[in-house]
Amino acid sequence: MERRVANKDAVKRSAIRSTKASAQLERRTVPTGFVRSERVSQFLVERRQRG
């Protein structure tokens, strides 16, 4: 089998596909159209400010 050279874009696309597939298998996907509640959004803002 001949060795192939992959460019950075191909590797990045592959990593994205792999991450999405892994999330689906672990049931960690967010449905299309999902909107976070105001309370959760505020919690995330506060959490980002601490770190």
Secondary structure, DSSP 8 states (H G I E B T S, - for coil): -------HHHHHHHHHHHHHHHHHHTT----TT----HHHHHHHHHHHHH-
